[in-house]
Amino acid sequence: MQRKLIATTIAAVLLSFGAHAQNAASETARDTDQQKRIEQGLQSGQLSTKEAAGLERQERRIDATEARDMKDGKLSAGEKAQIQREQNRASAAITKDKHNAVTGNPNSVSSQRMQADVQRNVNQEARIHQGVRSGELSNKEVGSLERGQAHVDRAEARAGANGHVGAGEQARIQGRENRQSARIHNKKHNDTLRATTP
């Protein structure tokens, strides 16, 4: 009887870890998708540099919420619901901005700089998502990395707020992105592994 209780408890704990990991994977997948939509809008001219900067401000809020909520390595149903609400608002804003009367020039130097920065966001978020799915990243590590993504998003939002991203601004953003890239690599290759279900 006692062995059965212990086995049941262990199974419940493992399933709990699996549920938390699944939550983190679904949120990091959505982060990647939102950044792809912003990049596509810049490339097509549906988004101006200023609009993309405003959307990056919203992405910063989402990443900051994820960082706060996963700081303890867990993601509750309520926290997940809050993140989904924020993601839904950002998704609606992307759709609205892509279909309003404002257009961008995808061939302008400023747009090209913003496109490069957002493409890097896509890559970084995809690397985080892959790390969650493979078990290389724990939820706590994801929270730490999302805090780094929030810093990058904030820098992009500030740089493009006036509708123009200068060379110096992009260089500072790239410096942040390089540091974040190294952090992702280090966390994916350390000895911390997420508990996985059998």
C-alpha positions as CSV (number, residue, x, y, z in Angstrom):
1,M,0.0,0.0,0.0
2,Q,2.8,2.4,0.9
3,R,4.7,1.6,-2.2
4,K,1.6,2.3,-4.3
5,L,1.2,5.7,-2.6
6,I,4.9,6.6,-3.2
7,A,4.6,5.5,-6.9
8,T,1.4,7.5,-7.3
9,T,3.0,10.6,-5.7
10,I,6.1,10.3,-7.9
11,A,4.0,10.0,-11.0
12,A,1.9,13.1,-10.0
13,V,5.1,15.1,-9.5
14,L,6.5,14.0,-12.9
15,L,3.2,14.9,-14.6
16,S,3.3,18.2,-12.9
17,F,6.7,19.0,-14.2
18,G,5.5,17.9,-17.7
19,A,2.5,20.2,-17.5
20,H,4.7,23.2,-16.5
21,A,7.1,22.4,-19.4
22,Q,4.2,22.2,-21.8
23,N,3.0,25.6,-20.6
24,A,6.4,27.1,-21.2
25,A,6.6,25.5,-24.7
26,S,3.2,26.8,-25.8
27,E,4.1,30.4,-24.6
28,T,7.5,30.4,-26.2
29,A,6.0,29.1,-29.5
30,R,3.6,32.0,-29.5
31,D,6.4,34.5,-28.8
32,T,8.2,33.2,-31.9
33,D,5.0,33.5,-34.0
34,Q,4.3,37.1,-32.9
35,Q,7.8,38.2,-33.8
36,K,7.5,36.5,-37.2
37,R,4.3,38.4,-37.9
38,I,6.0,41.7,-37.1
39,E,8.9,40.9,-39.3
40,Q,6.6,39.9,-42.2
41,G,4.7,43.2,-41.8
42,L,7.9,45.2,-42.0
43,Q,9.1,43.2,-45.1
44,S,5.7,43.7,-46.9
45,G,5.4,47.4,-46.0
46,Q,2.3,46.7,-44.0
47,L,4.1,48.0,-40.9
48,S,6.1,51.1,-40.6
49,T,9.2,51.3,-38.4
50,K,7.2,53.3,-35.8
51,E,4.4,50.8,-35.7
52,A,6.9,47.9,-35.3
53,A,8.5,49.8,-32.4
54,G,5.0,50.1,-30.7
55,L,4.5,46.4,-31.2
56,E,7.9,45.6,-29.7
57,R,6.8,47.6,-26.7
58,Q,3.9,45.2,-26.3
59,E,6.2,42.2,-26.8
60,R,8.4,43.6,-24.0
61,R,5.5,43.5,-21.6
62,I,4.7,39.9,-22.5
63,D,8.3,38.8,-22.1
64,A,8.5,40.6,-18.7
65,T,5.3,38.9,-17.6
66,E,6.7,35.5,-18.6
67,A,10.0,36.3,-16.8
68,R,8.2,37.2,-13.6
69,D,5.8,34.2,-13.8
70,M,8.5,31.6,-14.5
71,K,11.0,33.0,-12.1
72,D,10.1,30.2,-9.6
73,G,10.2,27.5,-12.3
74,K,6.4,27.2,-12.4
75,L,3.6,28.5,-14.5
76,S,0.2,28.3,-13.0
77,A,-3.1,28.2,-14.9
78,G,-3.8,31.7,-13.8
79,E,-0.4,33.0,-14.9
80,K,-0.8,31.2,-18.3
81,A,-4.2,32.8,-18.8
82,Q,-2.7,36.2,-18.1
83,I,0.1,35.7,-20.6
84,Q,-2.5,34.5,-23.2
85,R,-4.6,37.6,-22.6
86,E,-1.5,39.8,-23.2
87,Q,-0.6,37.7,-26.3
88,N,-4.1,38.1,-27.6
89,R,-4.0,41.9,-27.2
90,A,-0.6,42.0,-29.0
91,S,-2.0,39.7,-31.8
92,A,-4.9,42.1,-32.3
93,A,-2.6,45.1,-32.4
94,I,-0.4,43.4,-35.0
95,T,-3.5,42.7,-37.2
96,K,-4.8,46.3,-36.7
97,D,-1.5,47.9,-37.5
98,K,-0.9,45.7,-40.6
99,H,-4.3,46.6,-42.0
100,N,-4.6,50.3,-41.3
101,A,-3.8,53.2,-43.7
102,V,-0.2,53.5,-42.5
103,T,2.4,51.8,-44.6
104,G,6.2,51.5,-44.4
105,N,9.0,51.5,-46.9
106,P,10.6,48.0,-46.5
107,N,13.6,49.2,-48.6
108,S,14.4,52.2,-46.3
109,V,17.5,52.0,-44.3
110,S,15.5,52.4,-41.1
111,S,13.1,49.6,-41.9
112,Q,16.0,47.3,-43.0
113,R,17.6,47.9,-39.6
114,M,14.3,47.1,-37.7
115,Q,13.8,44.1,-39.9
116,A,17.2,42.8,-39.0
117,D,16.6,43.3,-35.3
118,V,13.2,41.7,-35.4
119,Q,14.6,38.7,-37.4
120,R,17.1,38.3,-34.6
121,N,14.2,38.2,-32.1
122,V,12.5,35.5,-34.2
123,N,15.8,33.5,-34.0
124,Q,16.3,34.0,-30.3
125,E,12.7,33.1,-29.4
126,A,12.9,30.0,-31.6
127,R,16.1,28.9,-29.9
128,I,14.4,29.3,-26.5
129,H,11.4,27.4,-27.7
130,Q,13.6,24.6,-29.0
131,G,15.4,24.5,-25.7
132,V,12.2,24.0,-23.8
133,R,11.0,21.3,-26.1
134,S,14.3,19.4,-26.0
135,G,14.6,19.6,-22.2
136,E,17.8,21.7,-22.4
137,L,16.0,24.6,-20.7
138,S,14.1,24.5,-17.4
139,N,11.1,26.9,-16.9
140,K,13.3,28.9,-14.5
141,E,15.9,29.3,-17.2
142,V,13.2,30.3,-19.7
143,G,12.0,33.0,-17.3
144,S,15.6,34.4,-17.1
145,L,16.0,34.4,-20.8
146,E,12.6,36.0,-21.4
147,R,13.8,38.8,-19.1
148,G,16.7,39.3,-21.5
149,Q,14.3,39.3,-24.5
150,A,12.3,42.0,-22.7
151,H,15.4,44.2,-22.5
152,V,16.1,43.7,-26.3
153,D,12.4,44.5,-27.1
154,R,12.6,47.7,-25.0
155,A,15.7,48.8,-26.8
156,E,14.0,48.2,-30.2
157,A,10.8,50.0,-29.0
158,R,12.8,53.1,-27.9
159,A,15.0,53.1,-31.0
160,G,12.0,53.1,-33.4
161,A,9.6,55.2,-31.4
162,N,10.3,58.3,-33.7
163,G,10.0,56.2,-36.8
164,H,13.7,56.0,-37.5
165,V,16.4,53.6,-36.3
166,G,19.9,55.1,-36.5
167,A,23.1,53.2,-37.0
168,G,24.2,53.8,-33.4
169,E,20.9,52.7,-32.0
170,Q,21.1,49.5,-34.0
171,A,24.6,48.9,-32.8
172,R,23.4,49.1,-29.2
173,I,20.5,46.7,-30.0
174,Q,22.9,44.3,-31.6
175,G,25.2,44.4,-28.5
176,R,22.2,43.4,-26.4
177,E,21.2,40.7,-28.9
178,N,24.8,39.3,-28.8
179,R,24.8,39.1,-25.0
180,Q,21.3,37.4,-25.1
181,S,22.5,34.9,-27.7
182,A,25.4,34.0,-25.5
183,R,23.1,33.6,-22.5
184,I,20.8,31.3,-24.5
185,H,23.8,29.2,-25.5
186,N,25.1,29.0,-22.0
187,K,21.8,28.0,-20.4
188,K,21.1,25.4,-23.1
189,H,24.5,23.8,-22.4
190,N,24.8,23.9,-18.6
191,D,23.9,21.0,-16.4
192,T,20.3,22.1,-15.5
193,L,17.8,19.8,-17.2
194,R,14.0,20.1,-17.1
195,A,12.3,17.1,-15.6
196,T,10.6,15.2,-18.4
197,T,7.8,12.6,-18.3
198,P,8.8,9.1,-19.4
